[in-house]
Amino acid sequence: MSVLDTRALNRASLARQLLLDRAELPPLDAVAHLCGLQAQEPQEPFVGLWSRLRDFVPATLDGLLTGRQVVRTHLMRRTVHLVTARDTLAWRARHDAMLWQRVLGVYRGELAGVDLDAVASAVRALMADGEPRTMSGIAGALAGRWPVPGRRALGEMAVAALVPMVQLPPRGTWRVKAGVRNTPLAHWLGREPDPPPPPGTDPAGEALVSRYLAAYGPAASADLRAWCGLAGLPAAVAVVRDRLVSFRDERGRELLDLPDAPRPDPDTPAPVRFLPAFDNAVLGYQDRGRIIDDAHRGLSVQGARVVLVDGRVAASWSVCTGSARTGAADVGTVDVSPLRGFSRTERAAVAEEGGRLALFLSDGDSDRVRVAD
């Protein structure tokens, strides 16, 4: 079995994540290929797509949201993702048990003894009028019947697990600050999610295996589970295994992949890329060593925006919003904080790409970038 070293895995992941060359894909196709984008921070998917697509225009993604072709919903790992409507309908039932378990894992004490099926029925009845509601509004409406300690437990269970919900625009649209208003997925998309399959079958799980490998492979089963949070996938892997190829990493773990998926030469040049907070390319694995050093792994869960240099996380970045210290003239400047020393060539490449990012974020008003020593 061939061994793929860290650099080979890095270049494969960059290729699958559309980070080696910006792709000429419509944003809808890119969201589908990536199996969704992490979106708990509403503006971050715009940077994620800008870094991956040629000539990306934010208004296009806005149109997909308002046109109900992509939705913001709780899915993988109980995290808010931006997912195509088609994938949401196909995958939601497969995630139901995981969503229940993850909310209960946080609020088991508060929800002890609560009939969750009855709560689900009450939520559906409440939302049947088609009126969008906040999580606190839903919890408040339920609190009289289920006076659990604090209302957040009821609200979280209602919107993240019991009834498939979407977060409505304008939340998640370009440069709009808007609170979360929830409505049932079936109301927004005009039909219920696909029902669970017959016992002993798992078509959604099998599709997830293949789709994950197309966007993240080669990868171990532990990486797949870390990405989606689902149990029971070994059976799905077993069904599709004869359509896959196997490798090993330098630790001896078995890695699975699609036979015809890109695995570039490890010496393929990797351009500088600016990634948003919680980007798929970093969080999509249990073993993130292919793209981030263990010493900096904490950045991936702290919401830091990171810069890839030679394919690896080498800096964090932010945008100056102005303060007494920086002054108004610095507003919109992209600030880069290296995690290691940069060569002159690397520093120039980071500054060039950072300038392009500044232009994107400012609608062409500023190309200012500052790379710290």
N, C-alpha and C positions, 0 to 999 in steps of 0.2 A: 504494500500500500504506500503510495507516494506521500512524502512529508512536505507540507507547506510551511515555510518559515513565516515569521511575523511580517516581514516585508511583503512576501507574496500575498498573505491574507489582507494586508493593508491595501495593496493595489486592487485586489479583487473587490474589496468592500467599496473603495472609492468609485470603481467602475459601476457597480450595481447601484450605488447611491447617487449617480449622475454628478460626481464631483471630480472626475478626471477631465471631462470635457462638458461644457454646458450643452444640454440636449436641446434639439429643436422639436420639443414636444408641446402640445397644448397643456395648460396647467391641469385640466381634468385628467388627462392621461398620466401626467406625472404623479398626481395624488394617488391614482389607482396603482401605478407601478410601485410606489413607496409604501403601499398598504396603509396609507394615511400618514398624517403629520401630527406630532405632538402639538397641542394647541391650548394648554392651560393658560399660557400667556398669549392673549389674543392676537398681538401684532407679529409674533415670532414666525409664523408660517410664511409671511411675505418675504422675510430675509432668507428663509430656507429655500423658497422657490427661486428667488433672485439669484442665489448662489448656484443653482442647478440648471436653470433654463436660459436660453438665449432670448434677449429682448422681452423679458417678463414685464408685464404691465399690471400693477395692482388692481386696476378696475376689472380686469378679467376674472380674478378670484372673487372680487365683490359680486360680480354677476353670477358666478357659480353658486355662491351662498344664497343670494336673494332669489335666484332661479331654481333653488332646491335640488341642484345637481350634486352639491357637497353639503355636508351637515357637520355641526359641532355636537359631539355626543360623547358620553362616557363609554369607553370600550376597552381596548387593551390595558391591562393592569389597573382598571378602574380610573384611568386617566382620561381627561378630555382630549379627544383627537379630532382632527379635521379629516373626514372620511367621505368617499363618494357615497351617494345615496344607494347605489346598487350594492356596494359592499356592506353598508350598514344593514340593509334589509337581509342580506344573505348570512351575515355573521352574528347578528345580535343574539339569536337564540342560543348559539354555541357559547356565548359569554355569560349567559344569565346566572348560572350557578356560581361562577367565579365572582361576579359582581356582588351577589348576595353574601358570599363568604367573606369578601374583603370588607364590606361595610360592617358586617357582624363582628369581624375581627377587631374593629375599632370601638364599636358601640354595643358589644355583647351584654354588658351589665345593664345599660339603659333599656335595651330591648328585650330583656329576659321576660318571658311569659307573654309577650305581645304576639297576637295572631297575625303574622305577616300577610297571609293570604287575605284576611279581612281588611288589612290596611291597603293592600293592593287594589281590592275592589272599591274601597272608599276613594282612593286616589283617582281611579278611572272615572268614577261617578263625578267627582269634583271637576275633573278636566274635560268632561264631556261637552261643556258649553263652548269649548274652543277658545276660551279666554286664556292668554298666556299668564303665567304666574311665577313669582320668584320662589326660591326654595323656602324662604321664611314664611311667605304667604301660604304655601301648601302646608307647611308644618303647623302654622297657626290654625288653619281650618281643621286639622286633624287632632289638635291638642285637647279639645274638649272630650273627645271619645277615648283618646289614649294619652293621659297626662303623664307621660314618661318624664324622668328627670332631664330637664332641658329639652328644647325643641329641635336642636340640630340633628339629633339621631334620627328622628322621624323624617326630617327634610332630606337628609342624605340618603336614607334608605329609599325614599319615594322617588327622587329624581335620578339617582345613580344605579338603582337596582330593580325596584319592584315594577316600574312601568317604563318602557323604553321612551326616553325623552330626547329632544334636541334643544339646543340653545339658539334662540332666534336672532337673526340680524335685527338691529345693526351691530350687535356684539360680533367681533371678529372681522368687521370690515375695516378697510384701510383708514388709519388715523382717527377712528371713531372710538371714543370712550363711552361704553354703554354697559349697564348692568346686565346680569343674567336673567332672561325671561324664558321659562320653559314651556314647551308644549309637547304633547305626545307625538312620537315619531309617526305613528299611523295617521294622525291628523295632518301633519305637515307634508308627508309624502303621499298620502292618499291610499295607503294600504298598510296592513299589518306586516311586521317582519316575517320572513319565512318560518314556518313552524318547525319544531324539533323533528329530526328524521326518525324513522322506525328504529326500535332497539337493535343494537348490534351494528348499526351503520353510522358513519360520521363523515358525510360528504363535505361539510364545512371545514372540519378539521383537516381533511386531506387537501382541500384547496388552500388552506392556510399554510400547510407545510410547503407546498410548491411555490406559493406566492412569496412566502418569507424567504426562501432560498433564492428566488429570482432577485430580490431586493437587498439581501444581506449575506448570502452565502459566499463561500463555503462556511458552514456553521455546525456546531454540535447541537444535540438535542437540548442540552442545558441552555444554550443561547436562545433557541426557539421558545422555550418555556419562559425564560426571563423577559423576552420581548412581549409576549402576549399574556402571560400569567395563567394560562390554561393548564388544567390537569388532563390526563387521559390522552395525550397526544402520542405516546409510544405506539398505540394501536393504529393511529392514522399513519404514522411514519412507516410502520410495518406493511401497510397496504400499498404504499407508493414506493417502497424501497427498491423494488426491481426496476424502477424508472430513474433511479439516482446513481451517482457515482460516489465513491468514498475516498477520503484522504485521512491523514493524521496531522495534527499540529506538533509542535516541538515538545509539548508535554505528553504526547501520546494519546490525546483524545481523538476519537473518531469524528471526522467532519463529513457532513453530507452535502451534496450539491447536485444541481441539474447538469446533465452531461454537456450541454451546449452553451452554458452560461459563460460570460467573459471571465477569464482569469489572466490578466495581462502579465507581461514580463515584469518581474520585480523591479527592474531598472527603468520602467516607464516613468518619465518625469511627471510629478504631481504639482499642479499649480497651487498658489496660495488661495485658500478659501476661507471666508468669514461665515461662521455658523451661528445660528440663533441659540437661545437658551433651550435646553432639553432636546437637542437635535437627535433625530433617528440614528444618524451615523455613529453617535457615541453611545446612546442608551439602548441600542438594539441588540446588545449582547450581554451574556453573563460574564464572559471574559472579554473585557474591553481593551486588553493589552495590545490588540492590533492597531489601535488608533490613539490611545492615551496612556501615558506612563502611570504606574501605580501611585507614584508620589502625587500626582495631580488628579487622581480619580474622583476625589471629592468635588471637584469643579462640576462634574457631570450631573450631580444631584443637587447642587446649590443654585442652579439657575444661571451659572456664568455663561456668557457668550464667548465662544472660543475661536481661535484662528488656527487653521491647519497650515503648516509649513513643511514641505516635503511629505505631505500626507498625514502628519501627526499633529496633535494638539501642542502648540508651542507658545501660545499667548492667549490672553483674554482681551476682550474689547468692550467698550461702552461708548455712548454718545453723550457729549457734554450738553447739559441742559442749562448751564449758566448759574453763576453764584457770585458772591462778593469776592471770592478768591480768583475765579476764572474770568469774570467779566462777560458782558453781553457779546463781545466780538467773537468769543469762543463757542457760542451756542451752535450746535450742529457739528462740531468737530468730532471725528472718530478718534478716540483715544485707545491706543494699543499698549498693553502691559506684557512684555515678553516674560516667558517662564524660563528661558535660557538665553544665552548670548546668540545674537544673530550675526552672520557674516554680512559684509557690505552688500552683497548681491541679494541676500535674503531680506535685509532691511528695505532695500529699494523695492523689491517685489511686494512686500507687505504694505509699504506706503502707497504703491500704485493701486493695488486692489482696494485698500482702505479708502483711497480717494474716489474710486468708482462707487464704493458703497455709500460714501457721504453724499455723492451726487444723487444716488437713488433715493436715499432717505430724505433728502431736502428738495426733491423735485428739481434738481439742477441748480439750486441756489448756492451750494457750497461743496467744494471738493477738499476741505481741510481735513488733514489727518495728522496725528501726533503719535510717534512711536517712542516710547520711553526708553531710556538707556538700560 
